[in-house]
Amino acid sequence: MSEERRPGDWQHKAQRKDANVIIKEPNAKPWYRQTFWIIFFLLVFWPVGIVLAWRSDWHIAAKIIASIFIVISVYCSLMMSQMVAQMQL
């Protein structure tokens, strides 16, 4: 590749090689191991959240507490929907 500028080339050719280094952190976790996304999925779509929580590097006590919370929430939701269905009869 010649060093002369062609139409459409980026002017700062020396920066082109290092463009991705500016954005990425050296020790960044993938999104599915970040606590924010795990909690987000626990609240929004709990089956994915449970899997992500158990595959993360969380302490075992935090994993158990999150799982128990989800089980209790699903159970309460199920019981409330059944009570509403009975009331409508």
C-alpha positions as a Markdown table, in Angstrom:
| # | Residue | x | y | z |
|---|---|---|---|---|
| 1 | Met | 0.0 | 0.0 | 0.0 |
| 2 | Ser | 1.5 | 3.3 | -1.0 |
| 3 | Glu | 1.8 | 6.2 | 1.5 |
| 4 | Glu | 0.1 | 8.7 | -0.8 |
| 5 | Arg | -3.4 | 9.7 | 0.1 |
| 6 | Arg | -6.1 | 8.2 | -2.1 |
| 7 | Pro | -9.7 | 9.5 | -2.2 |
| 8 | Gly | -11.7 | 8.1 | 0.7 |
| 9 | Asp | -8.6 | 7.3 | 2.8 |
| 10 | Trp | -8.5 | 8.3 | 6.4 |
| 11 | Gln | -6.0 | 11.2 | 6.8 |
| 12 | His | -4.5 | 9.9 | 10.1 |
| 13 | Lys | -3.1 | 6.6 | 8.9 |
| 14 | Ala | -0.9 | 6.2 | 11.9 |
| 15 | Gln | -3.9 | 6.3 | 14.2 |
| 16 | Arg | -5.8 | 3.7 | 12.2 |
| 17 | Lys | -3.9 | 0.8 | 13.8 |
| 18 | Asp | -4.6 | 1.9 | 17.3 |
| 19 | Ala | -8.2 | 2.9 | 16.9 |
| 20 | Asn | -9.6 | -0.1 | 18.8 |
| 21 | Val | -7.1 | 0.2 | 21.6 |
| 22 | Ile | -8.6 | 3.6 | 22.5 |
| 23 | Ile | -12.0 | 2.0 | 23.1 |
| 24 | Lys | -11.2 | -1.3 | 24.8 |
| 25 | Glu | -10.1 | -1.6 | 28.4 |
| 26 | Pro | -7.3 | -4.1 | 29.0 |
| 27 | Asn | -9.1 | -6.0 | 31.7 |
| 28 | Ala | -12.7 | -5.5 | 30.7 |
| 29 | Lys | -15.2 | -8.2 | 31.4 |
| 30 | Pro | -17.5 | -9.4 | 28.7 |
| 31 | Trp | -21.1 | -8.0 | 29.0 |
| 32 | Tyr | -22.5 | -11.3 | 30.3 |
| 33 | Arg | -20.1 | -11.3 | 33.3 |
| 34 | Gln | -20.9 | -7.8 | 34.4 |
| 35 | Thr | -23.0 | -7.4 | 37.5 |
| 36 | Phe | -25.2 | -4.7 | 35.9 |
| 37 | Trp | -26.4 | -7.0 | 33.1 |
| 38 | Ile | -26.8 | -10.0 | 35.4 |
| 39 | Ile | -29.1 | -8.0 | 37.7 |
| 40 | Phe | -30.9 | -6.5 | 34.7 |
| 41 | Phe | -31.7 | -9.9 | 33.3 |
| 42 | Leu | -32.7 | -11.2 | 36.8 |
| 43 | Leu | -35.4 | -8.5 | 36.9 |
| 44 | Val | -36.4 | -8.4 | 33.2 |
| 45 | Phe | -36.0 | -12.0 | 32.0 |
| 46 | Trp | -35.3 | -14.2 | 35.0 |
| 47 | Pro | -34.3 | -17.5 | 33.2 |
| 48 | Val | -31.4 | -15.8 | 31.5 |
| 49 | Gly | -30.5 | -13.9 | 34.7 |
| 50 | Ile | -30.3 | -17.1 | 36.7 |
| 51 | Val | -28.0 | -18.7 | 34.2 |
| 52 | Leu | -25.8 | -15.6 | 34.0 |
| 53 | Ala | -25.7 | -15.4 | 37.8 |
| 54 | Trp | -24.6 | -19.0 | 38.2 |
| 55 | Arg | -21.9 | -18.7 | 35.5 |
| 56 | Ser | -20.5 | -15.5 | 37.0 |
| 57 | Asp | -17.8 | -15.1 | 39.6 |
| 58 | Trp | -20.3 | -14.0 | 42.3 |
| 59 | His | -19.9 | -15.6 | 45.7 |
| 60 | Ile | -22.0 | -18.7 | 46.2 |
| 61 | Ala | -24.2 | -17.0 | 48.9 |
| 62 | Ala | -25.1 | -14.2 | 46.4 |
| 63 | Lys | -26.1 | -16.8 | 43.8 |
| 64 | Ile | -28.3 | -18.7 | 46.3 |
| 65 | Ile | -29.9 | -15.5 | 47.5 |
| 66 | Ala | -30.7 | -14.4 | 44.0 |
| 67 | Ser | -32.1 | -17.8 | 43.1 |
| 68 | Ile | -34.3 | -17.9 | 46.2 |
| 69 | Phe | -35.6 | -14.4 | 45.5 |
| 70 | Ile | -36.5 | -15.4 | 41.9 |
| 71 | Val | -38.2 | -18.5 | 43.1 |
| 72 | Ile | -40.3 | -16.6 | 45.7 |
| 73 | Ser | -41.2 | -13.9 | 43.1 |
| 74 | Val | -42.3 | -16.4 | 40.5 |
| 75 | Tyr | -44.3 | -18.4 | 43.2 |
| 76 | Cys | -46.0 | -15.2 | 44.4 |
| 77 | Ser | -46.8 | -14.1 | 40.9 |
| 78 | Leu | -48.3 | -17.5 | 40.1 |
| 79 | Met | -50.4 | -17.5 | 43.3 |
| 80 | Met | -51.7 | -14.0 | 42.7 |
| 81 | Ser | -52.7 | -14.8 | 39.1 |
| 82 | Gln | -54.6 | -17.9 | 40.3 |
| 83 | Met | -56.4 | -15.8 | 43.0 |
| 84 | Val | -57.4 | -13.2 | 40.4 |
| 85 | Ala | -58.7 | -16.0 | 38.1 |
| 86 | Gln | -60.8 | -17.4 | 41.0 |
| 87 | Met | -62.3 | -14.0 | 41.8 |
| 88 | Gln | -63.4 | -13.5 | 38.3 |
| 89 | Leu | -65.5 | -16.7 | 38.3 |
